[in-house]
Amino acid sequence: MPTEFVKETTTTTRTTQTVASNGAVSTSVRTATSVRLLQRDIVKHQELTPAVSNELLLDAVEADETDSPESANSEKSHVSHLVLPVLKNIGAASIDSTVADQHSPRVSETPYDPLAMTTLGLRLSFVQDFIKASGGSEAFKNLSTTDVCQKLVQPLTAHTRRSVVDTLIIEGRSDLVSEAKWFVSHAWKYQFLDVIDALTDFAMKKAIPKEEFIIWFDLFSNSQHETANKPFEWWENTFMSAIKKMGQVVMVLIPWSEPIPLTRAWCIFEIYSTVKTGSVFDVAMPSSDQAGFISALRYNPRVFYDILAKFESRNAEATNPVDKDRIFQVIAETVGFNTLDKMVLDVFRDWAESLMSWIVDYHIEAKIEPERTLLLQWSLASLYRLNGKLPLAFELHQSVYQERLNMLGPDHLDTLVSMNNMIECALESPDSSKMKNEIDYVALMEECLATAKRALGIDHLFTLLAMYNMATIFLDQGKLEKAEAVLSECLEWRMKILGSLDSETLRTTERLATVYARMNMTEKAESFYLRTIELFEDQHGSNHVDGLTYSASLVNLYKNSKQTEKAIELCESITPKYRSLLGDANSATQESMKTLAHLYNEVGEYDKASSLFQDILASVAKGDGIDTRTSLSVMSYLADTLQSQGQLEESIEMHKDCWARTRKLFGDNHQDTIASVHAIGVSYYFLGKYEESLPYLLESCEKKKLLLKKNHEDTLTGMNVTGVILSKLKRYEEAEKILLECLEGRRETLGAAHPSTLTTMNVLGSVYVEMDRPQDALNVLLEVYNGRMRLFGRENPATVTTMVLLSQALDKMPKKEEEEKAEEEILDKYDQGLKLYREGKREEGAELMKQYLAENPDEFENDELSHLGRFTTTGIVLAQIGNLNESESMLTEAVRLWRIAVERETMENLHPSFLNSFNSLGSVKSSLGKRALAAGDRETARIKYAESEALYTEAHDGRCKLLGEDAQATKESEDGIRNAQVDLLLLSDPQDLESKFLKVSKVFNLGSSKAELLIDGLVAESKALPESDLLAIRIQMLHADILMEDFEKNKFTASEMFERSIELLDGSVGETHPLTLEALEKAGQIYMRVQFYDEADEKFAPLFKRTSIVHGEESEEAKRVLRLLNTSRMGVMALAKILPRLAQNGVTESLTTE
């Protein structure tokens, strides 16, 4: 019996007392009279309450002990007569025969052991009779199990200080006691009658015969008098053995919407014991609760799972802290809290599934109305899906779909829902699954969406769900443009119907951001992620878990797009919040900590990374222990970090520890074990211990070939590293063999031009050089060189490495003496010049590079790529040392030669080096323009700027096609175009005010800060115009736009300018003039940014009305403005909710809301 449930009542020996009329205490009441009174009143329960009856029972016992000098020798007969009246109507045996039974154990013969745990129990029918004999249901009304213990059970068993079960045996009623078959798990704060109702209903639904439903109910099977703190072994052995012996556990769950047992340490431990011993687990609910539970499941199967999702075993409580500590000790030293949480959730999921399955079968057998049965089948299929049983879910959803199709027709909402559910099961299943190959789920989804649009309308919530799923399919298929189009439409309608703050709207916005990320549209993806986060945080604050999930997606975007600083900054912001809200043991927290640690590793902040990995390990060690897959992966990361810190020996030891634990957990052939073996080999490699490294790498390679596909990238990576080590050990034949195998796999899976393929070829080339096979080396290395030039350019370290190997291969080729001398002189001059430049002797180096190009004009015909690369590099070097004119000539010649090569079709017109030469020449032209302007030659400056713009434009267009618009190189060219255009504008000298306005406006729109230098003069000149003059208003609005660049400083000044502009425009050009609409929107945007939602609403409401008049309500422009209005309205509503709370806290400032 858990001590948390025991409210031990210490009974002291008392003398029966009655108060005389004069107030004096008398002991004249005799025991016999008391007993007769008790027999009458306890059986009838007409004149005394249960509490009074129990007090009299105690008084009678104590009076008998006090008044009878022979009480010690006659305990049996007296106690029998006292207890049995309460049990008078329970069982068939007579009082006389019970008393006369000489085989019943005596109290003195059975010393009580508080650490023993009996498995004896009582039939549920006994408890029901006990209730009847103690006054019936009315007497137990509003009594908890604790109350029943204190008011009935403790007094009833006070003379034996044993359990009810033991007392019955002592009193000769062993016929009522049997080995328990069901262990009852419950919370003592429950209403006692609710518990019995739940068990009665459970027995009926399970069709358990009355005589076989024998329960171990701690109220009756455990003593409620003697308790003891149980040692660790008791919990792990005695209690668990008793559970195993009974074999069946039924948990009383009240209320289903907030189950108390999941908050109690003892109940959690009982579930753990059930799973640990392989016992049957079931749940009982009172009939009223069960009806509500089934109804909730029928319409929303996820509701119970949402409740379970909040469960964490480490948060369970116990009345007695000692019990809680002992139970938590057992959990921590066996399965761990996280594993226990999963065990508990699995048990309840299985139970909910079996309950719904039973109800479905019942409805089918009873032939209850088909629509109700189909709804229940749909609920069961949904439970299967939530439980990850996708084949079962798919099969049942498919069956329900066919039935609904026949019964309701294809256009009915229920039919479409089942159709969609069936498709979702296929989507969530592996590619190799039967259900994905059994139906054309793409065509089915298209049909579902088309039918929903036609039958329900585009604005129906289900139609929008179907659109979302259609977009998900397109995303999975890599059809990003289609996914983007469908999601954009879905988002637009969800914004219109649900508002921008609805969870489905935010989910769609976040998914659209993911699509843009996949399309390499990083800036757009970022803006959508930021919008999702901002809208969510406006509603829920910055410390909500869902908001952190959205931020984590943005971290991954930054990480994948190499924006490491942004990724670190954001991850540093959300990780402490995860740790605070969910704790270090939570998987989402650990994922955020791991991401941040990996980011720290990328920038060389190894101490910070190491600290985070150690924190994760410490947390998992407290929960599931160190020997779990999660823990061991973190241990591996920590070992890699130690390696990066130069702590190579420590890294190897940790990898070995990880390997040993992984082997014990998963065996030798698990992928994690093989990864550990590989990591040890790589660590020895970095330590320079190649002999020690090789066995580990060979073992991991062979096992990867067996476990993974032959050409799996992990396998090929291991083969490549092994080839490198064999080469370093001068085992060249073995190295060649494994590298050729690796090369074949990488060519097949990645392609010949992939960087990893080129890496393997480079290693193979180096092996051929060492094997004195120069021709084989040249054949391989020339392909590597051309590939790396295309990918990285000539100056990249990888390209340079290949060039060095090519030089070594050429050195080993047989040559004539004259050729060797000439080649040495040619190679030395250019390479020596480049070397001098890098060493800081820039002018000397540039001169040698120029000499090389002048002395070898025919090289272009022999080796176009090398010659063009040298021309471009030399031009860049000349520009960097200030020789702009020579640089211009050199790069102009490079561009001319590039064009010749493109016309010959020997080079691609989108070759990276080709585009680099255009970009570099554009930069030089821009610098020459600035030099000319400084010398007062405005015409030359204009020419150079125009040429610069044209060159940057050509480079930008090519880079857009080759690299995408978000690539850093593309943006560099874009900046060059913009700067050239600004420079040209600044050179212009307009005379009239209109032209000057256009000039400043263009400079501002190009993003140049020089607009700030020009606007003051423009504003000064505009003072000569009437305030209502349209040009004066346009200048004022431009001034406001420029001021908003420093928003925090100038926001209110800018808003006043726009307000005045609106007033003037309304009176001059009218309410629907484009300038008026522009001023309204910009003023509203300012108010939104400062969260003045009322003022924003005052601007966006008329803006929407006027825009609808101009463009039509269904126009894209009107929809865009409507989204702005919806956002401001949501802000107004949020403020309206906050105001009363402010007032409650003494904030009396008047705020106006709509």
N, C-alpha and C positions, 0 to 999 in steps of 0.2 A: 504494500500500500504506500503510495508516494506521500511523503510527509507534508507536501504542500496542501494536501486535501484534509489533513487531520486537524481538527480543532479539539485538541485533547481536553477533556473535562476531568479535572481532578476532583474525585469524590471523597470527601472526608467523612469519618464516622460521626454520625449525628444522632441525637435522641429525638424521637418523634415529639413534636411540640404542638400544643394547641394553646391558644390565647384565651384565657377566661374572661368573663365580662368585666372583672376588675382589673384586667391587664396583666395578671400574673401568669407565668408560664407553668403549664401542667404537663405531666408525662403519663396521664392516666388512660390515654387512648390505647386500646389493646390491639395487638397485631391481627388477631382473628377478625375483628371488626373491620380493620383497614382492608384486609384481603377480600372480604366479602363485598365491601364497597367498590373496590377496584374491579373485581370480577363483573359486577353489575354494570359499572359505568364504562369500562373499556370496551366491553362487548357491545353495549347499546349505543354508547357515544351520544347520549341524549342530554345529559345534565352537565357533563364536564368537557372542557376543551381538551385536545391532545396534550397541550403543554401542562395543564393542571393534572391530568391523568398520570403523566410521567413523574411529576413532582410527588404525587401521592405514592406512586410505585417506589420511588427512592426512599420516601419517608417510611413506608411499610417495611422495607428491607432493613433500614437502619434501626427502626424501633424494635424489630425482632432481635437484631444483634445485641441491642442494649438491654432489653427487658428479659431475654431468656438466657439464663446461666448456662444452658446447654446448647447455645447457638452454634458453637464451633463444631459440635458433634452431629448436628442435625441439618447441616447446610443443604444437602441434597433435596430433602423433602420440602423444605421451605422454599428454596429457589424454584423448584419445579412448579410449585403452586403459584408462584409469582409470575413466571415467564409464560406458562402455558395458557393462561386466559387470553393473552394477546394473540396467541396462535390457535385459539380454540377452533376456528373455522378452517384452518389450514391442514390439509391431509386427512386421512381416514382413521389413523390410530387414535384410540381413546386415551384420556389423561391417565386413567388407572393403569393401563397396560404400559404406557410410556414410563410412568414412575416406577413400575415394577420391573422394568427391563434391567437386569443385572449385568448385561454385556456392554452397556454404554460406558464410554471412558469417564473416569472420574477427574475432577479438576486437579486433585492432588497427584494423579497418576500421569498427567501430561503437562510437564513444565513448559511454559511458553517460550519460544525462541523468536525474538522479533526479527531476525534475519532470515527466517524460513519463509517460503512462499508456497502456499498450498495451491493446487490446481483444481480444488473442489469448488463446485458452484451449485447454483439453484436453477430450477426451471423458471422460465418467465412467468408461468402460471402461479408459482409461489409468490412472486412479487406482486402480481395482480391481486391475489388473495390477501396478501399482507396489507395492501391499500384498503381493501374492503373491510378487513378486520380492525383497521385503525381509524375508521370513521368515513371511509369512502373518498371519492375524488374531492368533495367539498372541503374535507379536512386538510387535504394536501394542496389546496389552491394557493398559488403564489409562493409555495415553498421550494427553495432550491435544494439540490442534493445535500449541500452543506447544512441547510436547515433541518432536513430529515435526519441527518446524522446526529445533530446536536439534540433535537427534540424527541426523537424516537429510538434510534439505534443505540446511541450511547447509554441512555437509561435502561433500555431493554437488556443490554448485555453487561451492565455495570457489575453484577455479582460474579461473572466469570472473567471479565476484562478480556474476553476473547471476541472473535468475529461472530456474526450471526450463524455462519456455517458451523463453527466449532461449538457454539452454544446449543444448536439444535442436536448435534451428536451427543453432547454431554447430557442433554435432557432426554435422550433416547429417541430422537426423531431423525435418525440417520436415513429413514426411508425418503426424506425430503432432499437429501444431499447426494450428488453424483459428480463424477469427473466432468469438468466443464468442457464444452466443445466450442464455445465462442467466447473470446475475450472482448469485453465491452470497453471501448475507449471513449471517454467523454470529458466534459469540463464540469467541475462541481458547481459552477455558478449557474448552470442550466436550471430551468424549472424542472423539478423531478418528474412531474406528469408528462412533460414534453419528451423526456428521455424514454419513458415507458411507452408512450404513444409511438415514438419512432421505432422502437424495438418490436412492438406489436405489429405495426404496419410492415416492417421488414420481414418478419416471420411469415406473415400472410402472403406477401408477394413472392417470397422464395418457396412457399409451400412447404415449410419445415413443420413436421409433425409436432404437436404440442409436447409430447413426452421427450422429444429429442432436442428441443431448443433449450439447452442447459447453458447458462451464461456465467462467466466469471465477472461479477460486478463488484468492484472493490469495496463499495459500501457494505456489502454483505459477506464477501469472501475474506476481507482483511479486518484485523482487529482495529477498532477505532479508539483504542486506549493506549496500547504500548507501541511506541514508534522508536526508530533509531536511525541515525544517519548511516546510510548504506555505503560501504567501501566500494572502490572502483570495481573490484572483481564481482560484486553482487550484481551490478548493472550489466556487466558484460557476460556473466555466466548464469546466475540463478534466475534472474528475470527473463533473460532471453530463452533459457531452456524451458521455462514455463510456457512462454508464448509458442515455442516450437511444439511442445507437447499437445497444446490445445489445437493448434494448426489453423485456426480461423479467427480473424479479427474483424469486428464491426465497429466503425467509428460513428458516433452520433454527431451529425453536423448541423448546428443551429447557430445563427440563421445562415442560409446558404449564401446570401449576398455579402456576409461579413463573418466567415466561419471562425468562431472562437478557438477551436482546437489548434488551428494553425498559428495561434499566438502563444500557446502554452508549451513549455519545454517538455513536459511529461508526454503530452499527446504526440509531439514530434518524435520523441524517442520511441514511442510505441509503433509508429509507422516505420521507423528505421528497423526496429526489431522484427516487424512483419516481413519486410523485404529481405533482411539479413537471414532469416530462418526459412524463407521460402513459403511462408504461410499465406493463406487466402486472405485478401483484404476486401472489405465491402463497406458501404456507407449506408447509414439509416437516417432518415429524416422524418419528422412528424408529417402527417398527411397534408397539412396546410402548407408547410414549407416546400414539400416535394411537388405539390401542384404548381406553386409559383416558380420553382426551379425549372420544371419541364416546360412551362409556358415561356420562360425567358429563353431557354435553349432553342425552343421551336422557332422563334423569330430572330434570334441573334445568337448563334452558337458560340460566338467569340466572347460573350459577356462573362462566362465563368472563367475563361482563360485570362481575361483582363484582371479578374480578382486574384487568380493564382499568381499572375505575373508580379504582384506586389509582395509575394511571400519571400521571406528570407529567414532561414532557421536560426541564424545568429541573433535575430531580434526577439526570439521567443523569451517569455518571462516565466518565473515560478514564484509561488508564495514564499517558499523556503529557499534562500539563496544557495544553501549547501546542495540541495537537489540540482539546481541549475548548474552549479559548478561541476558536479559529478557527471551529469549528463553531457555537458559540453566537453568534458575531458574525454569521455568515451568517443564522442563524435570526432573530435580533433585527432585522436590517436588511432582512429580506424579509417573511416571513409573521407572525413573532411566535410566542411560545411557546404561547399559548392556542389560536391557530389551528392550530399544528402538532399539539398534543394532539388536537384534534378530527380532523385529517387522519389521524393514526395510528389512533385509535379507529375511524374510519370504514373504514379499510383492513382492519383485523382483523375488524370486524363483517361486512363484505362477504365476507371470506374464510370465516369460520365459517358464514355463510349458504350460500355456494356449496358448501362441503364437505358440509354436511348435505343439501343439495339433490341432490348427486351420489349420496350414500348412499341417499337415498330412491328415486331413480330406479333405482338398482341393485337394491334390494329388490323394487321393483315388476316390473322386467323379469325378475328371477330367480324371481319368484313365491314369495318366502320367506314363512314363516308370517304370516298376516294380522295377528294381534295385535301382533307385533313391528314390522311395517311401519306399522301405525296409530300405534304409539307414536313411531316416528321421524317420521311426518308431523305428529304433535302437536308434537314438538320443533321441527320446521321452522316450523310456524305460530307457535309461541311466539317463535322468533327473528325472524320477520317483524314481529311485534308490538313486540318490543324495539327493532327497527330503525326503528320508526315507519311501517312499510308495512302500515297497518291494512286496506286492501281485500284484499291478498293473505292476510293473517293471517285475516281474517274468512272468506274463501272456503274456505281450507283447514280451519279449525276447523269450519266448517259441514259440509264433506265428511266429516271424521273423525266428527263427531257423528252424521251419518246412518248411517255405516257401523257405528259402535258401537251405535246404537239398534237396527239390524237384527240385529246379531250378538250383543249382550250384553243387550239389553232396556232399558227406560227407568229401571229401578231400580238399575242397576249404577253403581258409583262413577265408573268411567271415562267412562260416558255423561254423567253429571251434570257431570263436570269439563269435558268438551268443550262441553256446553251453556252452562256458565258462562263459559268462555273466549270463546265466540261473542258472548255478551251484553256482556262486558267490552270487546271490540273495538268494538261499537256504541256503548257508553257513551263511549269515548275519542274517537270520531270527531266531526267537525263536525256541527251540526244539519242541514246541507243535504246530507249524504252519503247515498249510495244505501243503504248498509247500515242506516242509522238509519230510513229510510223503507221498507226492504224487509221488515223483520220488526217485529212488535209486541213489542219487547224488554222492555217493562214486564210484559205478560202472560206472556212466556216466563220472566222472572225469578221471577214469582209461582209459576208452575208448577214451576220448578226448586227453589225453596225448599220448596214443599209436598211435592214428591216426596222431597226430602232428609230432611225431618222424618219422613215416613212410613217411608221405606226404611232410613234410616241412624240416625234418632233425633235428638232435639233437641241432644244433647250431643256429636254427631260434629263434628270440626273442620271438615269441608267444609260442614256445615249452618250453622255459625257464619260461615263465609266468605260463604255465600249470603245470610245475614241482613245481613251488613255491606254487601254489594253492593246488596241491596234498599233498605237505608236510604240508601245513596248516591244511588240513583235518586230516592227521595222528596225528598232534599235538593236535588238538581238541579231537581226539579219545583216546589220551594217548598212541598211538603207537610211542613212542619216538625214538626207534631204526630206524624204517622206515622213520620217519620224518628227522632224522639226515642224513641218507644215501641219500635221495632225495635232501635235501638242500645242502649237500656237493657237489654233482654232479652239481647242479644248480649254485652254487657259482663258481665252477671251470670254467664252461663255460662262465659265465658272466664276470669273471676276464679276460678270454682269449679274448672275443669278445668286451666287453665294457670297460675293464680296471678296475683297483682297485678303482678308484675314482668316477666312475659313481654312480648315486644315487640308481639305482636298485641293483648294486653290494653291496653297503653299506647296503641297506635294507635287502638283503639276509644274509649278514654277521651278522647283528644285530639279525635277526630271528633265525639264527643258534645258536647264543649265548643264546637266550631264551630257545631253545631246550636243550642245555647243562645245563642250570640252572635248568630246570625241571627234568633233569636226575641226579641232585645232583652232577654234575661234575663242581664244583664251579670254580676251577682253570682254566679249559678250557673255561668256559663261560666268566670268567673275561678277559682272553686273547683275546677272540673274540670281546667283548665289547671295550676293549682298542684299538684293531686294528681298529675297526670302527671309534672310536673317533679320533684316531691319523690321519688316512687317510682323514677323513672329515675336520679336523682342518688344515691339511697341505694345503688343497684346499681353504677353506673358512675362516680360522682363528678360534679363540676360542670364538668369540662373536656372532656366528650365532645361530639362534633359533633351527634349526634342530640338530645341534651339541649338544646343551643343552638337547634336547630330548633323544639323545643316552646316554648322561651322566646320565640323570635321571633314565634310565633303569639300568645302572650299580649301581646307588645308591640303587635301590630296590634289586638288587642281594646281595649287601653287607648287607643290612638290613635283608633280609630273611635268609641269612646264618650266622647271628649273628656276622658279622664283623662290629660291631657298630662304632668303631673308624674310619675305612676306610669310612664307609657310611657318617659319620659326616664331615670328612675332604673334601670329594668330594662335598657333598651337600652344605657345607659352601662356596665352590668355585663357584658353579653354581647359587645359589639362588640370590646373588647380581647382577649377569649378567641378570637373568630373570627380576629382578626388574628394572634394568637400561634400558634394551632393550624394554620390553613390559609394564612396569608399574605394580604397585601393584594390579590394577583392573583386570588384565588379569588372566584367569582361570589357565593357566599353571604356572604362577608366584605364585599364591596362593597355588597350589598343591605342588610346591617345598618348599614354606614357611611352609606349614603344615607338610610335611615330615620331614623337619629339626626340627621343633618344637617337633614332636613325638620322634625323635631321642634324642633330648636334655632331654626329659622326661625320656627316658630309662636309661640315665646315671646320672639322678638326677640333671641336670642343669635346674631347674624349672624356674629360673628367665629369662633365655634366651628364653625358650619355651613360657612363659607367654608374653614376649615382642613381639614375632613374631605373636602370636595369636591376640594380641591387634592391631598390625599393619594391619593385615588382616581385622579385624573388622572395623578399621578406614577407610580403603579403600572401603569396600563394603558399608559402611554407606554413603560415598560421592556419590557412584554410584547408586546401586539399593535400597539402604536403608537397615536398619537392619533387616527388616521383610521379609527375603527371606530364602529359604532352606539352601543355602550356608552359609549365615551369622549366622543362628541359629546353624548349626552344629559346626561352629568355636566357637561360644559362649559356646557350650556344652564342647568342648575340653578345652577351657580356664577355665571353672568351674572345670573340672577334674584336671587340673594343679594346681589350687588353693587348691584343696583337697590334692594333693600330697605335696604341700608346708606347709600343716598343717593349712591352712586358711579355716577351715571346715564350719564355719558359713557363710563366704563370698561365699564359693562354693555353699552352699544350696540356698542362695538368688539368685545367678546367675542362677542356675538350675531352680528355680521357675520362674524367669523372662523369661527364655527360654521357659519354659512350657506354660506360659500364651500367649506368642507371637505365639508359634506353634499351640496352640488350636485355636487362632483367625484366623490363616492362613489356617490351614488344617482341623480343627474340632477335636473332641475328639477321633475318632477311627483311625486316621492316624498313620502309624508306627512311624513317628518322634515324634508325641505327646506321644505315649506310651513309647518310649525310654526315653523321658524327665521325665515321671512319674517314670520309673525304676531308673533313675539317682538320682532323689531326694531321693528315698527310700534307695539307696546304700549310699548316702552321710550321711543320718541320721544314718545308720548302723555304718559307720566309726566313727561318733561322739559319738557312744554308746547310742544313743536315739532310742532304739528298738521299743518302743511303737509308736513313731512318724513314724518310718520307715515302719512298717508293713502295714498300709493301702495303701500306695503307691505301695508297692511290690505286694500285693494281687490284686490290681486293674490292674497293668500292666500284671500280669500273666494271669488273666482271659481274658483280651483283646487280648493278644498275642495268646491265644488258638483259639480265634475266627478269628483273622486276618491272622495269619500264620498257617502253618501246625502244627498238634498236637505235632510232634516230632522235630520241628524246633529248632536248637541249641539255638537261642535267648530265646525261650520259656523255654527250659530246664534249661538254666542258671538262668533265673529268678526264676524258681521253686526251684532250689538248694539253692539260697540265701534266699529265703523265708523260706525254711525248717530250715536253720541255725538260722534265727531270731526267728522262733516259738520255736525252742529248747532253745534258750537263755531266752525266756520268760516263759520257763517251760510248754509250751503247747505241750506236747510230742505226744499226740494222733494225733493232727493236723499235727505236723511235720512229724510223721511217714507216714501218708497218702500221703502227697504231695511228700515226698522223694521216696516212693515206686513207685509213678507214674512217677517221674523223672527218677528213676533207670530203669524202664521198657523201657522208651523212649531212654535212652542212650545206653542200651544194644542192642536195636533194630537197632539204627542208627550208633553207633560208635563201638560196640563190647564190650565184657565183659572185655577185657584187656586194653581198652583205659584209659589214665590217668584221663579224666573227669569222666568216669564211676566209677573208683576207688575212686575218690573224693566224689561222691555222696554216695557210699557204706560206706566210712569212716565216713561221717556225720551221716548216718543211724545207724552205729555201735555205735557211741557215744550216740545217742538217746536211743538205747537199754540199754546201760550201765546205763544211768540216770533213765531209767524205771525199773531198777533191773530185766532185762531179760538177764542174762549173757550168757545163751546158744545161744540165738538168736544173741547176740553181737559177740560171738566167731565164729559162723557160717559165719557171714558177714566179720568180721575183719581178719580172717585167709586167706580168698581169697584176701582181700586187701593187706595183708602183703606179700603173695607170689607174687602177681602182681607187687608190688612196688619194691620188691627185684630183680625181673627180669629186671625191667625197670631202676631202679635208684641205686640199691645196698643198703647195710645195713646202710651206714653212711648218706644217704640222709635224710634231715629233715622230708620229708614226711613219709619215712619209720619209722623213729624214733617216729613220732607222733602216727603211727599205733601201734607200739610196746608198747607205753605207754598205749594206750586204751586196748590192749590185756591184759596187766598186770592188769589193773583195772577190766576187765571182769573176769580174773582168780581169782582175789581177792574176787569176789562176788560168785564164784562157791563154793558149799559145799565141804569141804575137811576134811580129817582126820588130827588130830593135828600133827602127825609125818611128813606127806606129806607137810603140810604148812611150818613146820620148815625147812625141807630139801630144799624145793623150794626157800625159802627166802634166805638161805645160798648160794645156787648155783647162783641164779640171782644176789645177792648182790656182789659176788666176781668179776665176769667178768665185770658187769656194773660199779661197783665202780672203778675197775682198769681203764676202759675207761674214766671214769669221771676224775680221777686223772691225767691221761695223758693229757686230754684237758685243765686241770687247770694249767699245767706246771710241774706237778710232774711226769715227764715222766718215770723215772726208776722205781719208786714205782708202777705206773700204769701198766707198762709192766710186772712187776713181778707178780702182782695179776692175770693178764690175762693169763700168763703162768701156774700159779697154777691151775686156773680153767680148762684149757685144760688137764693138767696132771691128775687132780682128776676126770675127766668125760670122759674117753676114749670111753665109750659106747654110748655117745650122738650121734655119727655118725649114728649108726643103727636106732636110734629113730627119729632123725631130721637131715637128711643129709644137707639140705640147711643152717640151722643155724650153724651147726658145721663147715662146710666148710667156711662160711663167717667169723666165729670167728678165724679159723686158719689163713686165708689169712690176716685179719686185724692185728692179733698179729704179724705175720711175717713182715708186713709193719712197724708197730710200732717199732719193734726191729731194723730194718734197719735204721730208722730215729734217733734212739739214738746211732747208731754206733755199735751195736752188730750184725755185718754182718754174722758171722759164725752161730750164733743161728738163725738169720733171714733166712739164707740159708736152715738150717735144717727144720725150721717150714714151709717155703714155699714149699720145696721139698715134705714134707709130705702132704701139702694141694693139690699139683698137683697130687700126687699118689692117694689120696682119690677122687679127682675129676674124675680121669680116671676110678676108680672103679664104681662111680655113673653113669658115661656115659655108661660103659659096661653093667651095670644092666638095662640101659634104663630108669632110674628114673630121669635122668637129661639130658638136651640137650647138645650136644657137642659144641654148639655156645652160651651157657649161658654167659651173660656179666661177671659175677663174675668168672667163669671158665677161661675166657680169661684174666681177670685182674690178676689172680694168675700167669699165665705164664709171663705176662708182668712184674710184680713185681719181680718175680724170675730172669728174664733176667737182670733187673736193678741191683739186688744184685750181680749176677755173674760178671757183668761188673765192679762193685765197688771192688769186691774181686780180679779181675784181675789187676786192677790199684794198689791195695795194694801189691800184689805179685811182680809186676814190680818194685815198689818203693823199695822193699826189695831185689831186684836183682834176684828174682826167675822167670826167663823168661818162663820156661816150664809151671809152674803152671799158670802164666798169660795167656799163649797161650791156655791152656785147658779151663780156665774160659771164655775167650773171645769167644772161639768156642761154648761153652755151651750157652753163652749169645745170640749169633747170632741165634742158633737153637730155643731157647725159644721165642725170639722176632719174628722170622719168623712164628712160629705156632700161636702166638697171632695176628700177622698182617693178616695172611690168614683168620683166623676166623672173625676178625673184618671187613675185607673187605666184607665178605659174609653177615655179620649181619648188619653192619652200612653203608657200602659203602666206596669207596676209599678216598672220600673227608672228611670223619668224622675226628674230631680232635683226637680221640683215635686211629684211624687207622694210622694217620700221626705220632703219638707219637711212635707207634711200628716201623714204617718205619724208623724214625730217629734212633731208637735203633739198628736196623739191620745195618744201614749205619755206625754208630759209632763203632759197634763191628768189622765190616769189615776193617775199617780204623785202628783200634787198632791192628788187626792181621797183616795187611800189614806193619805197623810200626815196628812190632816185627821181621819181616823177615829181613835177612841180605844178600842180593844178592851180588855176587862178581864181575860179569862182568857188563860192562856199559849198555848193552842191557837190562839186568834184572833190573838194577837200574832205567832205563828209564821207564820200564813197571810199576815198583812200584810207582814212582811219578805220572805217568799218571793215574793209578787206584785211588790213593788217591785224585787226582784232580777231577776225574770224579765222585767220591763219594761226592763231594761238601765240602771237608774238607779244612779249611784254612791252615792246616799243610803242604799242598803242597808248599806254599810260602816259608816255612822253608827249604824244601828239594831241591828246584830247583836250588839255587845258586851253591850248591856243584856239582850238575849234570852238569850245564853249564860249570863250571870250568874244570871238567874232560873232557868234549867234546872238549875243545880247542886243545887237543892232536890229534884230528882227522882232516883230510882235510876238508875244508869248504864245499866241494861238496859231502862229504860222506852222504849217506842217513840217517844214524843214527844221525849225527850232525844236519842235516836239521830238522829231527823230533823233536830233543831236542829244537831247536830254535823255532819251531812252538808251542811246548808245553809251552815254556817260554812266548811266545806272548799271548797264551790263558790265562795263569795265570796272566799276567800283566793286561789283559782286565777286571779282576775282579774289579780293580779300574780304570774304563774307563776314567773318566775325567782327571785323572793324567797321564795315560799311553797310551792314544789312538793313538797318533802319533808315539810313539816308537813302539807300536805293529804293526801299519800299515807298518812301514818301515821294520820290521822283516818279515812280510808276503810278502811284495814286493820282498825282497831279496830271500826269499824261493822260490817264483814263478820263479824268474830268474834262480836260481840254479837247480830247478826241471825240468824246460823246457830243460835245457842243459844236464841233467843226465838221468832221467827216462822217459822223454817225456811229451808232452802236455796233454795226456789223462790218465796219471797215477792218481789213486785215491787221492794221496797226493797233486798233482798239482791242481786237481779240488777243493780239500778242502781248499787249500791256496787261490785260486781265490775267492771262496765264502766268506771266512772270511775277506779278504781284502775288498771286496765289501760291506759286512755288516757294517764294520767300517765306510766306506765312506757314506753309507746311514744314519747311526746314526748321523753323523756330517753334513749331508745335502750337501755333495760334490757329487751331482748327476752325473756330468760328469765322475768323477773318478769311481763311482760305476758302471756306464754304461759300462765303459772300461773293467771292470772285469766281469760283468754279461753277456755281449754279447758273448765273447769267451767261457765263462763257459757254456752257453746254447748250443752253437755250438758243443763243445767237449762232453757235456753230451748226446746230441742227437746221436752223433757218437757211444758212448759207449753203451747207453741203448736204443736208438731208440727214434724218435720224439714223439711217442704216449705213451711213458713210464711215469709212475707217477713221476719219478725223473726229467725227462725233463720238465714236466708240472710244477713241483714245482719251478724249476729254471726259467721257463718262467714267472711265477708270480713275481719273484724277478726282472727280467728284465723289465717287464711292469711297476712295481713300480718306478724303477729308471728313465725310459723314461718319465713317468708322471712328475717326479721331474724336469727333463731337460726342458720339455715343459713349466712347471709353471715358471721356472727360465727365460726362453726366453721371457715370457710375462712381467716379472717384470723388466728386464733390460732396456727397453725403458723408463719406468717410473722412474727408478733410474737416467738415463741420463737426463731426464727432470728436475730432482731435483738437478742437479749439481754433481751427482756421476760419476766420469770419470774413475774409476778403471776398468781395462780390465778384463772381465770374459769370459771364453771360453764356448760356448754351441755347441751342435751338430747341 
